[in-house]
Amino acid sequence: LPESGHKYYLQFSTEDYRTGEDAGTCLATVLYPKKKSPPVVSIKCSQTKDKKEILEEDKRLYQRIRDQTKPITGKNIPDSYGNIEPALEPVWALAVAGSSSIMWEKSTETLGYFLAQVKAVKQWIRKDGFIEFDYTVLLHEIPTQEIISCHMRLTWLPGHPLKVKHFCASTSHGLDEGSGAESGSAAGASAEKGAKF
């Protein structure tokens, strides 16, 4: 589109990142504006699970975290062999959901990102029922092969939007601006601008 940028039309299937099961198909349009800003995405998906089933999965994930007797902390998830301790799987699941907002915001037509590792995570105890974590995540930038370190604060309660605030630093790009809140469930999310923390 000469005035706006490049627009792509996509059809793709999705799968549950943990089980590999079919999670539905999606149709999307993605516009990469000429000016430097996140892509404009319009997406419609047919899910193989209904919203009630997704909410039940969210509640089970939430309960696993709430059942812990002390604040969860961890480092190097997964470890250098690709293993994740079973007790840290919920923490990894939330990192996947939360970091997807960072990757969406930073991606361009020529750069993409993958969550490589949770370098560190610490849970904050709250009295309102929400769970809150501070993460340091490492994102693998493609095609540069650079590793980007991002600090991410994630707050969540099933049935409420997943909120993510972040800032990233890289050696070649300097400090990047952070973003604000990410909204969605732990099963999926869509981005929303907000204040830097």
MIDOSE-1310 file (N, C-alpha, C; in nm, 2 decimals, decimal comma, always signed):
residues 197
lpes	+0,09/-0,12/+0,00/+0,00/+0,00/+0,00/+0,09/+0,12/+0,00; +0,10/+0,20/-0,11/+0,20/+0,30/-0,13/+0,20/+0,41/-0,01; +0,08/+0,44/+0,04/+0,08/+0,55/+0,14/+0,10/+0,49/+0,28; +0,07/+0,36/+0,30/+0,06/+0,31/+0,44/+0,18/+0,22/+0,47
ghky	+0,22/+0,13/+0,39/+0,32/+0,03/+0,42/+0,29/-0,10/+0,35; +0,33/-0,21/+0,40/+0,31/-0,34/+0,35/+0,20/-0,42/+0,43; +0,11/-0,48/+0,35/+0,00/-0,55/+0,42/+0,01/-0,70/+0,38; +0,00/-0,79/+0,48/+0,00/-0,93/+0,45/-0,13/-1,00/+0,49
ylqf	-0,17/-1,10/+0,42/-0,29/-1,18/+0,45/-0,24/-1,32/+0,48; -0,28/-1,37/+0,60/-0,22/-1,49/+0,65/-0,34/-1,59/+0,69; -0,31/-1,71/+0,66/-0,40/-1,82/+0,72/-0,31/-1,92/+0,78; -0,33/-1,96/+0,91/-0,24/-2,05/+0,98/-0,31/-2,13/+1,08
sted	-0,25/-2,24/+1,12/-0,31/-2,32/+1,23/-0,23/-2,29/+1,36; -0,29/-2,31/+1,47/-0,22/-2,29/+1,60/-0,22/-2,42/+1,68; -0,13/-2,43/+1,77/-0,13/-2,55/+1,86/-0,09/-2,51/+2,00; -0,14/-2,59/+2,09/-0,11/-2,57/+2,23/+0,04/-2,59/+2,25
yrtg	+0,11/-2,49/+2,31/+0,26/-2,49/+2,31/+0,31/-2,60/+2,41; +0,23/-2,65/+2,50/+0,27/-2,75/+2,59/+0,25/-2,89/+2,54; +0,13/-2,91/+2,48/+0,09/-3,05/+2,44/+0,11/-3,07/+2,29; +0,11/-2,97/+2,21/+0,13/-2,98/+2,07/-0,01/-3,01/+2,00
edag	-0,12/-3,01/+2,08/-0,25/-3,04/+2,03/-0,30/-2,92/+1,94; -0,38/-2,95/+1,84/-0,44/-2,85/+1,76/-0,52/-2,76/+1,84; -0,50/-2,63/+1,83/-0,58/-2,53/+1,90/-0,67/-2,44/+1,81; -0,67/-2,47/+1,68/-0,76/-2,40/+1,59/-0,69/-2,34/+1,48
tcla	-0,76/-2,27/+1,39/-0,70/-2,20/+1,28/-0,74/-2,05/+1,28; -0,66/-1,97/+1,22/-0,67/-1,83/+1,22/-0,66/-1,77/+1,08; -0,73/-1,66/+1,06/-0,71/-1,57/+0,94/-0,67/-1,43/+1,00; -0,57/-1,37/+0,93/-0,52/-1,25/+0,98/-0,47/-1,16/+0,87
tvly	-0,48/-1,03/+0,90/-0,41/-0,93/+0,81/-0,31/-0,86/+0,90; -0,19/-0,83/+0,85/-0,09/-0,76/+0,92/-0,04/-0,65/+0,84; -0,05/-0,53/+0,89/+0,00/-0,41/+0,82/+0,13/-0,36/+0,89; +0,24/-0,36/+0,82/+0,36/-0,30/+0,87/+0,37/-0,15/+0,82
pkkk	+0,34/-0,06/+0,91/+0,34/+0,08/+0,87/+0,48/+0,13/+0,82; +0,48/+0,23/+0,73/+0,60/+0,29/+0,68/+0,68/+0,35/+0,80; +0,61/+0,42/+0,89/+0,67/+0,48/+1,01/+0,70/+0,37/+1,11; +0,80/+0,39/+1,19/+0,84/+0,29/+1,29/+0,74/+0,28/+1,40
sppv	+0,66/+0,17/+1,40/+0,56/+0,15/+1,50/+0,52/+0,00/+1,49; +0,46/-0,05/+1,59/+0,42/-0,19/+1,59/+0,32/-0,22/+1,47; +0,32/-0,34/+1,42/+0,23/-0,38/+1,31/+0,08/-0,37/+1,36; -0,01/-0,34/+1,27/-0,15/-0,33/+1,29/-0,20/-0,47/+1,25
vsik	-0,26/-0,54/+1,35/-0,30/-0,68/+1,33/-0,45/-0,69/+1,35; -0,52/-0,76/+1,25/-0,66/-0,79/+1,26/-0,66/-0,95/+1,25; -0,72/-1,01/+1,35/-0,72/-1,16/+1,35/-0,85/-1,22/+1,39; -0,89/-1,33/+1,33/-1,00/-1,40/+1,37/-0,96/-1,55/+1,37
csqt	-0,99/-1,62/+1,49/-0,96/-1,75/+1,50/-1,08/-1,84/+1,54; -1,07/-1,96/+1,49/-1,17/-2,06/+1,53/-1,09/-2,16/+1,62; -1,14/-2,16/+1,75/-1,07/-2,24/+1,85/-1,13/-2,38/+1,86; -1,04/-2,48/+1,89/-1,09/-2,61/+1,92/-1,15/-2,63/+2,06
kdkk	-1,11/-2,53/+2,15/-1,16/-2,54/+2,29/-1,25/-2,42/+2,30; -1,36/-2,44/+2,38/-1,45/-2,33/+2,41/-1,39/-2,24/+2,52; -1,45/-2,12/+2,54/-1,40/-2,03/+2,64/-1,40/-2,08/+2,78; -1,51/-2,17/+2,81/-1,52/-2,23/+2,94/-1,40/-2,32/+2,97
eile	-1,36/-2,40/+2,87/-1,25/-2,49/+2,88/-1,12/-2,42/+2,90; -1,10/-2,31/+2,83/-0,98/-2,22/+2,84/-0,98/-2,16/+2,98; -1,09/-2,11/+3,03/-1,09/-2,05/+3,16/-1,06/-2,16/+3,27; -1,11/-2,28/+3,25/-1,08/-2,39/+3,34/-0,93/-2,42/+3,34
edkr	-0,86/-2,42/+3,23/-0,72/-2,44/+3,22/-0,64/-2,33/+3,29; -0,69/-2,20/+3,27/-0,63/-2,09/+3,34/-0,64/-2,10/+3,49; -0,76/-2,15/+3,54/-0,78/-2,17/+3,68/-0,69/-2,27/+3,74; -0,67/-2,38/+3,66/-0,57/-2,49/+3,71/-0,43/-2,43/+3,72
lyqr	-0,39/-2,36/+3,61/-0,26/-2,30/+3,62/-0,24/-2,20/+3,73; -0,34/-2,12/+3,76/-0,34/-2,02/+3,87/-0,33/-2,10/+4,00; -0,41/-2,20/+4,02/-0,41/-2,28/+4,14/-0,28/-2,34/+4,17; -0,21/-2,39/+4,07/-0,08/-2,45/+4,09/+0,02/-2,35/+4,15
irdq	+0,00/-2,22/+4,10/+0,09/-2,12/+4,15/+0,05/-2,08/+4,29; -0,08/-2,07/+4,32/-0,13/-2,03/+4,45/-0,11/-2,13/+4,56; -0,09/-2,26/+4,52/-0,07/-2,37/+4,61/+0,07/-2,37/+4,67; +0,16/-2,29/+4,61/+0,30/-2,28/+4,66/+0,29/-2,22/+4,80
tkpi	+0,38/-2,27/+4,89/+0,38/-2,22/+5,03/+0,47/-2,10/+5,05; +0,56/-2,08/+4,96/+0,64/-1,96/+4,97/+0,66/-1,90/+4,83; +0,70/-1,77/+4,82/+0,71/-1,71/+4,68/+0,80/-1,79/+4,59; +0,76/-1,80/+4,47/+0,84/-1,88/+4,37/+0,95/-1,79/+4,32
tgkn	+1,07/-1,85/+4,31/+1,19/-1,79/+4,25/+1,25/-1,90/+4,16; +1,32/-1,85/+4,06/+1,39/-1,95/+3,97/+1,49/-1,88/+3,89; +1,58/-1,96/+3,83/+1,68/-1,91/+3,74/+1,70/-2,01/+3,63; +1,74/-1,96/+3,51/+1,78/-2,04/+3,39/+1,67/-2,14/+3,36
ipds	+1,55/-2,09/+3,32/+1,44/-2,18/+3,28/+1,42/-2,17/+3,13; +1,43/-2,27/+3,05/+1,48/-2,40/+3,08/+1,64/-2,39/+3,11; +1,69/-2,51/+3,17/+1,83/-2,51/+3,19/+1,91/-2,53/+3,06; +2,04/-2,55/+3,07/+2,12/-2,56/+2,95/+2,09/-2,69/+2,87
ygni	+2,02/-2,78/+2,93/+1,98/-2,91/+2,86/+1,84/-2,90/+2,81; +1,77/-2,79/+2,83/+1,63/-2,78/+2,78/+1,53/-2,83/+2,88; +1,57/-2,86/+3,00/+1,48/-2,91/+3,10/+1,41/-2,80/+3,18; +1,29/-2,82/+3,22/+1,21/-2,73/+3,31/+1,16/-2,82/+3,42
epal	+1,20/-2,77/+3,55/+1,15/-2,84/+3,66/+1,00/-2,84/+3,66; +0,93/-2,95/+3,70/+0,78/-2,95/+3,70/+0,72/-2,83/+3,78; +0,78/-2,80/+3,89/+0,73/-2,69/+3,98/+0,74/-2,56/+3,91; +0,82/-2,54/+3,81/+0,84/-2,41/+3,74/+0,77/-2,41/+3,61
epvw	+0,70/-2,51/+3,57/+0,62/-2,51/+3,45/+0,52/-2,40/+3,44; +0,44/-2,37/+3,55/+0,35/-2,26/+3,54/+0,42/-2,12/+3,52; +0,53/-2,11/+3,59/+0,61/-1,98/+3,57/+0,65/-1,97/+3,42; +0,70/-2,08/+3,36/+0,74/-2,08/+3,22/+0,61/-2,04/+3,13
alav	+0,50/-2,10/+3,16/+0,38/-2,08/+3,08/+0,34/-1,93/+3,08; +0,35/-1,87/+3,20/+0,32/-1,72/+3,21/+0,43/-1,64/+3,14; +0,55/-1,69/+3,14/+0,66/-1,62/+3,07/+0,63/-1,62/+2,92; +0,59/-1,74/+2,87/+0,56/-1,75/+2,73/+0,44/-1,65/+2,69
agss	+0,34/-1,65/+2,77/+0,23/-1,56/+2,74/+0,27/-1,41/+2,75; +0,34/-1,38/+2,85/+0,38/-1,24/+2,87/+0,48/-1,19/+2,77; +0,58/-1,27/+2,74/+0,68/-1,23/+2,65/+0,63/-1,22/+2,51; +0,52/-1,28/+2,48/+0,47/-1,27/+2,34/+0,43/-1,12/+2,31
simw	+0,39/-1,05/+2,41/+0,35/-0,91/+2,39/+0,48/-0,83/+2,36; +0,59/-0,86/+2,42/+0,72/-0,79/+2,39/+0,76/-0,82/+2,25; +0,75/-0,95/+2,21/+0,79/-0,99/+2,08/+0,71/-0,93/+1,97; +0,57/-0,92/+2,00/+0,48/-0,85/+1,90/+0,52/-0,71/+1,89
ekst	+0,55/-0,64/+2,00/+0,58/-0,50/+1,99/+0,72/-0,47/+1,92; +0,82/-0,56/+1,94/+0,95/-0,53/+1,89/+0,97/-0,59/+1,74; +0,88/-0,68/+1,70/+0,90/-0,74/+1,57/+0,87/-0,64/+1,45; +0,95/-0,66/+1,35/+0,93/-0,58/+1,23/+0,92/-0,68/+1,11
etlg	+0,92/-0,62/+0,99/+0,92/-0,71/+0,87/+1,05/-0,79/+0,86; +1,15/-0,73/+0,91/+1,28/-0,80/+0,90/+1,34/-0,86/+1,02; +1,28/-0,83/+1,14/+1,32/-0,89/+1,27/+1,21/-0,96/+1,34; +1,25/-1,08/+1,39/+1,15/-1,16/+1,47/+1,22/-1,20/+1,60
yfla	+1,14/-1,25/+1,69/+1,19/-1,29/+1,82/+1,14/-1,42/+1,87; +1,21/-1,49/+1,95/+1,17/-1,61/+2,02/+1,21/-1,60/+2,17; +1,13/-1,65/+2,26/+1,17/-1,66/+2,40/+1,28/-1,77/+2,41; +1,40/-1,73/+2,45/+1,51/-1,83/+2,46/+1,51/-1,89/+2,60
qvka	+1,50/-1,80/+2,70/+1,51/-1,84/+2,84/+1,46/-1,74/+2,94; +1,41/-1,79/+3,05/+1,38/-1,71/+3,17/+1,51/-1,71/+3,25; +1,58/-1,60/+3,25/+1,71/-1,59/+3,32/+1,68/-1,59/+3,47; +1,58/-1,51/+3,51/+1,54/-1,51/+3,66/+1,40/-1,47/+3,67
vkqw	+1,34/-1,52/+3,78/+1,20/-1,49/+3,81/+1,18/-1,49/+3,96; +1,10/-1,39/+4,00/+1,06/-1,38/+4,14/+0,92/-1,34/+4,16; +0,85/-1,41/+4,24/+0,71/-1,38/+4,27/+0,69/-1,28/+4,38; +0,59/-1,19/+4,36/+0,56/-1,09/+4,46/+0,43/-1,14/+4,52
irkd	+0,42/-1,14/+4,65/+0,29/-1,18/+4,72/+0,20/-1,06/+4,73; +0,08/-1,09/+4,69/-0,03/-0,98/+4,69/-0,14/-1,03/+4,78; -0,22/-0,94/+4,83/-0,33/-0,97/+4,91/-0,46/-0,97/+4,84; -0,46/-0,93/+4,71/-0,59/-0,91/+4,64/-0,62/-1,03/+4,55
gfie	-0,54/-1,14/+4,56/-0,57/-1,26/+4,48/-0,49/-1,27/+4,35; -0,45/-1,15/+4,30/-0,37/-1,15/+4,17/-0,24/-1,21/+4,20; -0,18/-1,27/+4,10/-0,04/-1,32/+4,11/+0,05/-1,22/+4,03; +0,17/-1,20/+4,08/+0,26/-1,10/+4,02/+0,40/-1,16/+4,02
fdyt	+0,47/-1,15/+3,91/+0,60/-1,19/+3,89/+0,69/-1,09/+3,82; +0,81/-1,08/+3,87/+0,92/-1,01/+3,79/+1,00/-1,11/+3,72; +1,02/-1,09/+3,59/+1,10/-1,18/+3,51/+1,22/-1,10/+3,45; +1,33/-1,17/+3,43/+1,43/-1,13/+3,33/+1,43/-1,24/+3,22
vllh	+1,39/-1,20/+3,10/+1,38/-1,29/+2,99/+1,48/-1,26/+2,89; +1,53/-1,36/+2,82/+1,62/-1,35/+2,71/+1,55/-1,38/+2,58; +1,54/-1,29/+2,49/+1,48/-1,31/+2,36/+1,59/-1,33/+2,25; +1,56/-1,42/+2,16/+1,66/-1,45/+2,05/+1,61/-1,37/+1,93
eipt	+1,69/-1,28/+1,88/+1,65/-1,20/+1,77/+1,69/-1,27/+1,64; +1,60/-1,28/+1,55/+1,62/-1,34/+1,42/+1,61/-1,23/+1,31; +1,70/-1,21/+1,21/+1,81/-1,30/+1,18/+1,94/-1,26/+1,24; +1,95/-1,16/+1,33/+2,08/-1,11/+1,38/+2,15/-1,20/+1,47
qeii	+2,07/-1,30/+1,53/+2,12/-1,39/+1,63/+2,15/-1,32/+1,77; +2,12/-1,20/+1,78/+2,15/-1,12/+1,90/+2,05/-1,17/+2,01; +2,10/-1,17/+2,14/+2,02/-1,21/+2,25/+1,98/-1,08/+2,32; +1,85/-1,05/+2,34/+1,80/-0,93/+2,40/+1,75/-0,96/+2,54
schm	+1,80/-0,88/+2,64/+1,75/-0,90/+2,77/+1,64/-0,80/+2,80; +1,53/-0,86/+2,86/+1,41/-0,77/+2,89/+1,37/-0,80/+3,03; +1,33/-0,69/+3,10/+1,27/-0,71/+3,23/+1,12/-0,70/+3,21; +1,05/-0,79/+3,27/+0,90/-0,80/+3,25/+0,83/-0,81/+3,39
rltw	+0,73/-0,73/+3,41/+0,65/-0,75/+3,53/+0,51/-0,79/+3,48; +0,47/-0,91/+3,53/+0,34/-0,97/+3,49/+0,25/-0,98/+3,61; +0,12/-0,94/+3,59/+0,02/-0,95/+3,69/-0,10/-1,02/+3,62; -0,16/-1,12/+3,70/-0,27/-1,20/+3,64/-0,36/-1,26/+3,74
lpgh	-0,49/-1,26/+3,71/-0,59/-1,34/+3,78/-0,69/-1,39/+3,68; -0,72/-1,52/+3,68/-0,81/-1,58/+3,58/-0,94/-1,50/+3,57; -0,98/-1,48/+3,44/-1,10/-1,40/+3,42/-1,07/-1,25/+3,40; -0,95/-1,21/+3,43/-0,90/-1,07/+3,42/-0,79/-1,07/+3,31
plkv	-0,77/-0,95/+3,25/-0,66/-0,94/+3,16/-0,53/-0,96/+3,22; -0,44/-1,03/+3,14/-0,30/-1,05/+3,17/-0,23/-0,91/+3,15; -0,17/-0,86/+3,25/-0,10/-0,73/+3,24/+0,05/-0,75/+3,24; +0,11/-0,69/+3,14/+0,26/-0,70/+3,12/+0,32/-0,56/+3,10
khfc	+0,42/-0,53/+3,18/+0,50/-0,41/+3,16/+0,64/-0,45/+3,14; +0,71/-0,39/+3,05/+0,85/-0,43/+3,02/+0,94/-0,32/+2,98; +1,07/-0,34/+2,99/+1,17/-0,27/+2,92/+1,28/-0,36/+2,88; +1,34/-0,33/+2,77/+1,45/-0,42/+2,71/+1,57/-0,34/+2,69
asts	+1,69/-0,41/+2,69/+1,82/-0,35/+2,67/+1,89/-0,44/+2,58; +1,97/-0,39/+2,49/+2,05/-0,47/+2,40/+2,18/-0,39/+2,38; +2,29/-0,47/+2,35/+2,42/-0,40/+2,34/+2,43/-0,31/+2,21; +2,36/-0,36/+2,10/+2,37/-0,28/+1,98/+2,27/-0,18/+1,96
hgld	+2,15/-0,19/+2,03/+2,05/-0,10/+2,01/+2,03/+0,00/+2,13; +2,11/-0,02/+2,24/+2,09/+0,06/+2,36/+1,96/+0,03/+2,43; +1,92/+0,12/+2,51/+1,79/+0,10/+2,59/+1,68/+0,12/+2,49; +1,58/+0,02/+2,49/+1,46/+0,04/+2,42/+1,36/+0,10/+2,51
egsg	+1,26/+0,17/+2,45/+1,15/+0,21/+2,53/+1,07/+0,09/+2,58; +1,01/+0,10/+2,69/+0,93/-0,01/+2,75/+0,79/+0,01/+2,70; +0,71/-0,09/+2,73/+0,57/-0,08/+2,69/+0,49/-0,09/+2,82; +0,36/-0,09/+2,81/+0,28/-0,09/+2,92/+0,21/-0,22/+2,94
aesg	+0,08/-0,22/+2,93/+0,00/-0,34/+2,97/-0,03/-0,43/+2,86; -0,03/-0,55/+2,88/-0,07/-0,65/+2,79/-0,20/-0,71/+2,84; -0,30/-0,72/+2,76/-0,43/-0,78/+2,81/-0,46/-0,91/+2,74; -0,52/-1,00/+2,82/-0,56/-1,13/+2,77/-0,56/-1,23/+2,88
saag	-0,59/-1,35/+2,84/-0,58/-1,46/+2,94/-0,44/-1,52/+2,93; -0,41/-1,61/+3,02/-0,28/-1,68/+3,02/-0,28/-1,77/+2,89; -0,40/-1,80/+2,84/-0,40/-1,89/+2,72/-0,38/-1,81/+2,59; -0,39/-1,67/+2,59/-0,37/-1,59/+2,48/-0,38/-1,45/+2,51
asae	-0,32/-1,36/+2,43/-0,32/-1,22/+2,47/-0,32/-1,13/+2,35; -0,36/-1,00/+2,37/-0,35/-0,90/+2,27/-0,29/-0,78/+2,33; -0,22/-0,70/+2,25/-0,14/-0,59/+2,31/-0,22/-0,46/+2,33; -0,18/-0,38/+2,42/-0,24/-0,26/+2,46/-0,13/-0,17/+2,52
kgak	-0,12/-0,04/+2,47/-0,02/+0,05/+2,52/-0,05/+0,09/+2,66; +0,05/+0,12/+2,74/+0,03/+0,17/+2,87/+0,16/+0,24/+2,92; +0,17/+0,27/+3,05/+0,28/+0,34/+3,10/+0,40/+0,25/+3,13; +0,52/+0,31/+3,12/+0,64/+0,24/+3,15/+0,65/+0,23/+3,30
f	+0,71/+0,13/+3,35/+0,73/+0,11/+3,50/+0,87/+0,12/+3,54
